[in-house]
Structure formats: C-alpha cells, structure tokens
Amino acid sequence: MGLLGGSVALAISRSLPAVTVVGYTHRATTRRRARRLAVANKIVDDIRRSVADADLVIVATPIGTFEQIFSEIADALPPGSIVTDIGSTKALPHRWANKMLPKTIHYVGSHPIAGSEQRGIEFARADLFDQATCILTTTKETNRQAVQILKRFWTALGCSVKIMSPAEHDRILANISHLPHVTAVALVNANKSEELKLAGKGFLDTSRIASGPPNIWADVLLTNSANTIRSIDKIIAELCKLRTAIKGQDKERIKKLLEAARNKRSSLLNYKVRRKELI
C-alpha cells in the first residue's frame, strides 16, 4: 500500500466502485495512514486473510519480495483467482509464480508504466494511470481468460494495454526505464555536492528519477541485470562517440550526433501528443 498500490486502490474505487478493495501492508503506520486516507474498503494486517476471498490479487511490493509473497499466499488463494504484480521486471516473477503458485491460480504479469520518484501512500492518486501504458506479460501457459480480464481491468483504470512476453518486456524496459535511472544516478554521482548547488532546471529535470527509492531500484536492476548491462554498454558507446568527436574538435560530427537525438526526441514527443499521453 505505497504509491503504486495505493494508487491502484484509489483508481479502482473511482472507476470500478462496485469492486471491494482489500489492502494489506505489514507496517502498522501505513495501515493507519491508509485508513485515514480511505484508500481501500478494508485494511488488514494479515497477508493470507487479505487474499482469502480475492478474485484478483495485485502484488505491489519491491520485486525481491515476490517469491516469498507467492509462497506465503499460495494455499490461501481461492481456486481460479488471478494473481498479478506491478513490478518493472517480469522474467523472474513469471518463474517464481510458476514455482510457488498452485496450478489452479492464474498468474499474469502487469507493468503499468506510471509513477513518480515519490514513495509512500500519502502520494497515491486515483488518476495516476490515466493515459498510461500497461504491459501485460504472458507465456504459452498463461490462461487467456485471465489475460482478457486483466486487459479490461487496466483499461477501466485508464491504461492503454499492450501484451508481450516477459523476455521482450525486460529487454525493452532495460533500455527505456532502467537505463535512464542508472544514467541519472551516474550524472548526480559524477558531481560534487557543493558544485551541484549551482545546477539549473535542466540538471534537475535530467536527474529527477535519481530520487527514486534505492531498495526498489536495486531489486529492478538485479532482476534484469543482463539486459541492463547491455543497455549500459550502449550508452557508453554513445558517450564514446561524443567524446571522440569533442576531442577531435569535429564540429560537424558533434552536430550530427546532437541533431540525431533532437530529431528522435521530437518524433517521440509528437507520438505521445497524438496518443494524448502528453498535453
């Protein structure tokens, strides 16, 4: 029941008011905040009780906890229920679900691409998923009816849904999500704290995501390490191109590299505006 879990609960209450939402967190302070903010219909302190009558279970915790959570809830889940998660990597969660959950339970991976660098239930918002993309990940064994139910669910919460394999998801997200985060971290760590006080809005915009929660991002990077390493190698190669051009005083080469990035980003912004993902 943090930023994302709380936002899912609020979005359900807004868009699917007939659905009963049961929230669980192991922290008593978070349970008190969740009750005060009326984030869910019920807030409980027992994870097994939270899923006992569930048609749909959404795991919204750091990825490194998934395997243990799947194990804890496995024999408390009603037969036929659907389990999903909102983690940023998918290959390992699919593997853990296949190992830990009964065959009567239908697991589908979910990744709503929404959020912020904030953390905590007090930052949860009912509109967090409006105009967002949600990726569902499936394998040959995935129950197709469960996929369709989740597709309708995330669409009701405001998302545009895409379906792909866990491996494809992890490869793409390493480039467009995990790499930006490690780049922002490297950018901040490459500068001295005293000198950073002179930084302007451009630096703050570029480095914003470095403020993300370290425990969550450590899990993301470690559960998609091979893809993330390949992505880091790509940006090192691009930096080397610029380094070589700058060292050689090759203005035309520098301009070509800058222009290529400018044009690619302009096309991206136009695409997002057409899809109403940006206003």
C-alpha positions as CSV (number, residue, x, y, z in Angstrom):
1,M,0.0,0.0,0.0
2,G,2.6,2.5,-1.1
3,L,2.5,5.0,-4.0
4,L,1.5,2.4,-6.7
5,G,-0.5,0.0,-4.5
6,G,-2.4,2.9,-3.0
7,S,-3.0,4.5,-6.4
8,V,-4.4,1.2,-7.8
9,A,-6.8,1.0,-4.8
10,L,-7.9,4.6,-5.4
11,A,-8.3,4.1,-9.1
12,I,-10.4,1.0,-8.5
13,S,-12.7,3.0,-6.1
14,R,-13.0,5.7,-8.8
15,S,-13.5,3.6,-11.9
16,L,-14.9,0.3,-10.5
17,P,-16.9,1.4,-7.5
18,A,-18.7,-2.0,-7.2
19,V,-15.4,-3.8,-6.5
20,T,-14.4,-4.3,-2.9
21,V,-10.7,-3.5,-2.3
22,V,-8.8,-5.1,0.5
23,G,-5.4,-3.6,1.3
24,Y,-2.5,-5.2,3.1
25,T,0.7,-3.9,4.5
26,H,3.0,-5.2,7.2
27,R,3.6,-1.7,8.6
28,A,1.1,-0.5,11.3
29,T,1.9,3.1,10.5
30,T,1.0,2.6,6.8
31,R,-2.3,0.8,7.8
32,R,-3.2,3.8,9.9
33,R,-2.5,6.2,7.1
34,A,-4.4,4.0,4.6
35,R,-7.5,4.0,6.9
36,R,-7.2,7.8,7.4
37,L,-7.0,8.4,3.6
38,A,-9.8,5.8,2.9
39,V,-7.6,4.2,0.3
40,A,-9.4,0.8,0.4
41,N,-12.7,-0.7,1.7
42,K,-10.8,-2.8,4.2
43,I,-7.2,-2.6,5.5
44,V,-5.9,-5.8,7.1
45,D,-2.7,-6.8,8.9
46,D,-2.6,-10.5,7.7
47,I,-1.5,-11.2,4.2
48,R,-3.2,-14.5,4.0
49,R,-6.5,-13.1,5.1
50,S,-6.1,-10.2,2.6
51,V,-6.3,-12.7,-0.3
52,A,-8.7,-15.3,1.1
53,D,-11.8,-14.1,-0.9
54,A,-9.9,-12.5,-3.8
55,D,-10.8,-12.7,-7.4
56,L,-7.7,-10.6,-8.3
57,V,-4.5,-10.2,-6.2
58,I,-2.1,-7.3,-7.1
59,V,1.3,-7.5,-5.6
60,A,2.7,-4.0,-5.2
61,T,6.0,-4.5,-3.3
62,P,9.7,-4.5,-4.2
63,I,10.4,-7.2,-6.7
64,G,12.8,-9.0,-4.5
65,T,9.9,-9.9,-2.1
66,F,7.7,-11.5,-4.8
67,E,9.0,-15.1,-4.3
68,Q,8.3,-15.0,-0.6
69,I,4.9,-13.4,-1.0
70,F,3.9,-16.0,-3.6
71,S,4.9,-18.7,-1.2
72,E,3.0,-17.1,1.7
73,I,-0.3,-16.7,-0.1
74,A,-0.2,-19.8,-2.2
75,D,-2.5,-22.0,-0.2
76,A,-4.8,-19.1,0.9
77,L,-5.9,-18.2,-2.6
78,P,-9.3,-19.2,-3.8
79,P,-9.1,-21.6,-6.8
80,G,-9.4,-19.8,-10.1
81,S,-8.2,-16.4,-8.8
82,I,-5.8,-14.2,-10.7
83,V,-2.5,-13.0,-9.4
84,T,-0.6,-10.2,-11.0
85,D,2.0,-7.7,-9.9
86,I,3.1,-4.2,-10.9
87,G,6.8,-4.8,-10.9
88,S,9.2,-3.3,-13.5
89,T,10.8,-6.7,-14.5
90,K,8.9,-9.8,-15.5
91,A,11.1,-12.9,-16.3
92,L,11.9,-13.8,-12.7
93,P,8.3,-13.1,-11.4
94,H,6.9,-15.5,-14.0
95,R,9.4,-18.1,-12.9
96,W,8.6,-17.6,-9.2
97,A,4.9,-17.7,-9.8
98,N,5.2,-20.9,-11.8
99,K,7.2,-22.5,-9.0
100,M,5.2,-21.2,-6.0
101,L,1.6,-20.8,-7.0
102,P,-0.9,-23.7,-7.4
103,K,-1.9,-24.7,-10.9
104,T,-5.5,-23.6,-10.0
105,I,-4.2,-20.0,-9.9
106,H,-3.7,-17.8,-13.0
107,Y,-0.7,-15.6,-12.9
108,V,-0.3,-12.8,-15.5
109,G,2.5,-10.1,-15.2
110,S,1.4,-6.4,-15.2
111,H,3.5,-3.4,-15.6
112,P,1.6,0.0,-15.6
113,I,4.2,2.5,-16.7
114,A,3.3,5.2,-14.3
115,G,4.6,6.6,-11.0
116,S,7.0,9.2,-9.7
117,E,10.2,9.5,-7.7
118,Q,8.0,9.8,-4.6
119,R,7.2,7.0,-2.3
120,G,4.5,6.3,0.3
121,I,0.8,6.0,0.4
122,E,0.3,9.7,1.0
123,F,1.4,10.3,-2.6
124,A,-1.2,7.8,-4.0
125,R,-3.5,9.3,-6.7
126,A,-6.7,7.9,-8.3
127,D,-5.6,9.4,-11.7
128,L,-2.0,8.0,-11.7
129,F,-2.8,5.6,-14.5
130,D,-4.8,7.9,-16.8
131,Q,-3.3,7.8,-20.3
132,A,-0.6,5.4,-19.1
133,T,0.6,2.3,-20.9
134,C,0.2,-1.0,-19.1
135,I,2.2,-4.0,-20.4
136,L,0.8,-7.5,-19.7
137,T,3.3,-10.3,-20.0
138,T,2.3,-13.8,-20.9
139,T,3.8,-17.2,-21.7
140,K,2.4,-20.2,-23.6
141,E,0.9,-21.5,-20.3
142,T,-0.9,-18.2,-19.4
143,N,-4.6,-18.5,-19.1
144,R,-6.1,-16.4,-21.9
145,Q,-9.3,-15.6,-20.0
146,A,-7.3,-14.2,-17.2
147,V,-5.4,-12.0,-19.7
148,Q,-8.7,-10.6,-21.0
149,I,-9.9,-9.9,-17.5
150,L,-6.8,-8.0,-16.7
151,K,-6.9,-6.2,-20.0
152,R,-10.4,-4.9,-19.2
153,F,-9.3,-4.1,-15.6
154,W,-6.3,-1.9,-16.6
155,T,-8.3,-0.3,-19.4
156,A,-11.0,0.7,-16.8
157,L,-8.3,2.3,-14.7
158,G,-7.3,4.5,-17.7
159,C,-4.5,2.5,-19.3
160,S,-3.7,1.6,-22.9
161,V,-2.8,-2.1,-22.7
162,K,0.0,-3.9,-24.7
163,I,0.8,-7.7,-24.4
164,M,4.3,-9.2,-24.8
165,S,6.5,-11.9,-23.5
166,P,8.4,-11.5,-20.2
167,A,11.7,-11.6,-22.1
168,E,10.7,-8.9,-24.6
169,H,9.4,-6.7,-21.8
170,D,12.7,-7.0,-19.8
171,R,14.8,-6.2,-22.9
172,I,12.8,-3.1,-23.9
173,L,12.4,-1.8,-20.3
174,A,16.1,-2.1,-19.7
175,N,16.6,0.5,-22.5
176,I,13.7,2.9,-21.8
177,S,13.4,2.7,-18.0
178,H,16.3,1.1,-16.2
179,L,19.0,2.8,-18.3
180,P,17.6,6.3,-17.7
181,H,17.6,5.6,-14.0
182,V,21.2,4.4,-13.8
183,T,22.2,7.3,-16.1
184,A,20.6,9.8,-13.8
185,V,22.3,8.2,-10.8
186,A,25.7,8.4,-12.6
187,L,25.1,12.0,-13.5
188,V,24.4,13.0,-9.9
189,N,27.3,10.9,-8.5
190,A,29.7,12.4,-11.1
191,N,29.4,15.8,-9.4
192,K,30.4,17.2,-6.1
193,S,27.6,18.2,-3.7
194,E,28.8,21.7,-3.3
195,E,29.0,22.3,-7.1
196,L,25.5,20.8,-7.5
197,K,24.1,23.9,-5.7
198,L,24.8,25.8,-8.9
199,A,22.7,23.4,-11.0
200,G,19.8,24.8,-13.0
201,K,16.5,23.4,-14.1
202,G,18.0,21.4,-16.9
203,F,20.1,19.4,-14.4
204,L,17.2,18.9,-12.1
205,D,14.9,17.7,-14.9
206,T,17.6,15.3,-16.2
207,S,18.4,13.9,-12.8
208,R,14.9,13.8,-11.3
209,I,14.5,10.0,-11.3
210,A,17.7,9.5,-9.3
211,S,15.4,10.4,-6.4
212,G,13.6,7.0,-6.7
213,P,13.7,4.6,-3.7
214,P,17.0,2.7,-3.7
215,N,15.6,-0.5,-2.3
216,I,13.0,-0.8,-5.2
217,W,15.5,0.2,-7.9
218,A,18.2,-2.2,-6.6
219,D,15.7,-5.0,-7.0
220,V,14.8,-3.9,-10.5
221,L,18.5,-3.8,-11.6
222,L,19.4,-7.1,-10.1
223,T,16.3,-8.9,-11.5
224,N,17.1,-7.7,-15.0
225,S,20.9,-7.5,-14.8
226,A,21.9,-8.9,-18.2
227,N,19.6,-6.6,-20.1
228,T,20.6,-3.6,-18.0
229,I,24.3,-4.3,-18.5
230,R,23.8,-4.4,-22.3
231,S,21.9,-1.1,-22.1
232,I,24.7,0.5,-20.1
233,D,27.2,-0.7,-22.8
234,K,25.0,1.1,-25.4
235,I,25.1,4.4,-23.6
236,I,28.9,4.1,-23.0
237,A,29.3,3.6,-26.8
238,E,27.2,6.7,-27.5
239,L,29.3,8.7,-24.9
240,C,32.4,7.5,-26.6
241,K,31.2,8.8,-30.0
242,L,30.7,12.2,-28.5
243,R,34.0,12.1,-26.6
244,T,35.9,11.2,-29.7
245,A,34.2,14.0,-31.7
246,I,34.8,16.6,-29.0
247,K,38.4,15.5,-28.5
248,G,39.0,15.7,-32.3
249,Q,37.3,19.2,-32.5
250,D,35.0,17.6,-35.1
251,K,32.1,20.1,-35.0
252,E,30.2,18.5,-37.9
253,R,30.2,15.1,-36.2
254,I,29.1,16.7,-32.9
255,K,26.2,18.5,-34.7
256,K,25.1,15.3,-36.4
257,L,25.0,13.4,-33.1
258,L,23.1,16.2,-31.4
259,E,20.7,16.6,-34.4
260,A,20.0,12.8,-34.5
261,A,19.0,12.9,-30.8
262,R,17.0,16.1,-31.3
263,N,15.0,14.7,-34.2
264,K,14.4,11.3,-32.5
265,R,13.1,13.0,-29.3
266,S,10.9,15.3,-31.4
267,S,9.3,12.3,-33.1
268,L,8.8,10.7,-29.7
269,L,7.1,13.8,-28.3
270,N,4.8,14.1,-31.4
271,Y,3.8,10.4,-31.0
272,K,3.0,10.9,-27.3
273,V,0.9,14.1,-28.0
274,R,-1.0,12.3,-30.8
275,R,-1.8,9.5,-28.3
276,K,-2.8,12.1,-25.7
277,E,-0.2,10.8,-23.3
278,L,1.2,14.4,-23.2
279,I,-0.9,17.6,-23.2
